[in-house]
Amino acid sequence: MTEKIDIQKAIKEAMQTEKNAMDYYKYGAEKMHDEKAKRSFEILATEEKQHAHMFFNIYKGDDIPDFEAFIASAPDTESTWWKALQSAMLGDFDERKAIELAIEQEAQLERDLCAMAEKIDDEAIKKIYLANARSTHHHYELCIEERNALFGASN
């Protein structure tokens, strides 16, 4: 039996999380020196925007009437994605640190999306969460490949 959840609130939170990830990758790409790493982050930012749009398409709230305005809004400085990036930048920020943070964040996001999908009864909405979880896992794998290509295999 699934737990009763406010599905529209969950969708809005998922949309915001995808935007947070997009902001992380956009800002991280701006700080990259390695062109391949920069391009990878730009691609990931684009894909995160697509994920946010998938959630926007099923969101029934009227508080976000325009997707592009939502995406263009300032980063959520309270998000775990943004805080991780800002914390890393206080130290010696580099491609390795940015990629390691992305690996951690993508792994957590995949777990969160799968956990939420388990709580959803509506099959169409559940499929969107699971599709995003699969894509997020792909992002996780891409970040590991990028790290290994730049710095060698790591634990």
C-alpha positions in Angstrom: 0.0 0.0 0.0 1.3 3.4 -0.9 1.5 6.4 1.4 -0.9 9.3 0.8 1.0 12.2 -0.6 0.2 15.6 -2.1 1.1 14.7 -5.7 1.0 18.2 -7.0 3.3 19.4 -4.2 5.7 16.5 -5.0 5.7 17.4 -8.7 6.4 21.0 -8.0 9.3 20.0 -5.7 10.6 17.6 -8.4 10.5 20.4 -10.9 12.4 22.7 -8.6 15.0 20.0 -7.9 15.6 19.6 -11.6 16.0 23.4 -12.0 18.4 23.3 -9.1 20.5 20.7 -10.8 20.3 22.7 -14.1 21.6 25.8 -12.2 24.4 23.7 -10.7 25.6 22.5 -14.1 25.2 25.9 -15.8 27.2 27.6 -13.1 29.7 24.8 -12.8 30.2 24.9 -16.6 31.1 28.6 -16.4 33.9 27.8 -13.9 35.3 24.8 -15.9 38.7 25.2 -17.6 38.7 21.8 -19.3 36.6 22.2 -22.5 35.3 18.6 -22.4 34.2 18.9 -18.8 32.6 22.2 -19.6 30.7 20.7 -22.5 29.6 17.8 -20.4 28.2 20.2 -17.8 26.4 22.2 -20.5 24.8 19.0 -21.8 23.7 18.0 -18.3 22.2 21.4 -17.7 20.2 21.1 -20.9 19.0 17.6 -19.9 18.0 18.9 -16.4 15.9 21.6 -18.0 14.2 18.9 -20.1 13.5 17.0 -16.9 12.0 20.1 -15.2 9.8 20.5 -18.3 8.5 17.0 -18.0 7.3 17.8 -14.5 6.0 21.2 -15.6 3.8 19.4 -18.1 2.0 17.4 -15.5 1.9 20.2 -12.8 -1.6 21.5 -12.3 -0.8 24.5 -10.1 -1.3 28.0 -11.4 1.6 29.5 -9.5 4.1 28.7 -12.3 2.3 29.8 -15.5 5.4 30.2 -17.6 8.1 27.5 -17.8 10.8 29.7 -19.4 10.3 32.4 -16.7 10.5 29.7 -14.0 13.8 28.4 -15.6 15.2 31.9 -15.9 14.5 32.7 -12.3 17.4 33.1 -9.9 18.9 29.9 -8.4 17.4 28.6 -5.2 20.3 29.4 -2.9 18.8 27.1 -0.2 18.9 24.0 -2.4 21.4 21.2 -1.6 22.8 21.5 -5.2 23.5 25.2 -4.8 24.9 24.9 -1.2 27.2 22.1 -2.3 28.5 24.2 -5.1 29.0 27.3 -3.0 30.7 25.2 -0.2 33.1 23.7 -2.8 33.9 27.2 -4.1 35.0 28.3 -0.7 37.9 25.9 -1.1 40.0 25.0 -4.1 37.2 24.6 -6.6 38.2 22.7 -9.7 36.7 20.3 -12.2 37.4 17.3 -10.0 35.5 18.8 -7.1 32.6 19.8 -9.3 32.3 16.4 -10.9 32.6 14.6 -7.5 29.8 16.8 -6.2 27.7 16.1 -9.2 28.2 12.3 -8.7 27.0 12.6 -5.1 24.0 14.8 -6.0 22.9 12.6 -9.0 23.1 9.5 -6.8 20.9 11.1 -4.2 18.4 12.5 -6.7 18.0 9.0 -8.3 17.3 7.6 -4.9 14.8 10.3 -4.2 13.0 9.9 -7.5 12.7 6.2 -7.1 11.4 6.5 -3.5 8.8 9.0 -4.6 7.7 6.8 -7.5 7.1 4.0 -5.0 4.6 6.3 -3.2 2.6 7.2 -6.3 -0.5 5.4 -7.4 -1.1 7.2 -10.7 0.8 5.1 -13.2 1.3 8.0 -15.7 2.9 10.2 -13.1 4.9 7.3 -11.7 6.3 6.6 -15.2 7.6 10.2 -15.4 9.4 9.9 -12.0 10.9 6.5 -13.1 12.0 7.9 -16.5 13.7 10.8 -14.7 15.3 8.4 -12.3 16.7 6.4 -15.2 18.0 9.6 -16.9 19.5 10.7 -13.6 21.3 7.4 -13.3 22.7 8.0 -16.8 23.9 11.5 -15.6 25.6 9.7 -12.6 27.3 7.3 -15.0 28.4 10.2 -17.3 29.9 12.1 -14.4 31.8 9.0 -13.4 33.1 8.6 -16.9 34.1 12.2 -17.1 35.9 12.0 -13.8 37.7 8.8 -14.9 38.6 10.4 -18.2 40.0 13.5 -16.6 41.6 12.1 -13.5 41.8 8.3 -13.8 39.6 5.7 -12.1 38.7 6.6 -8.5 36.8 5.1 -5.6 
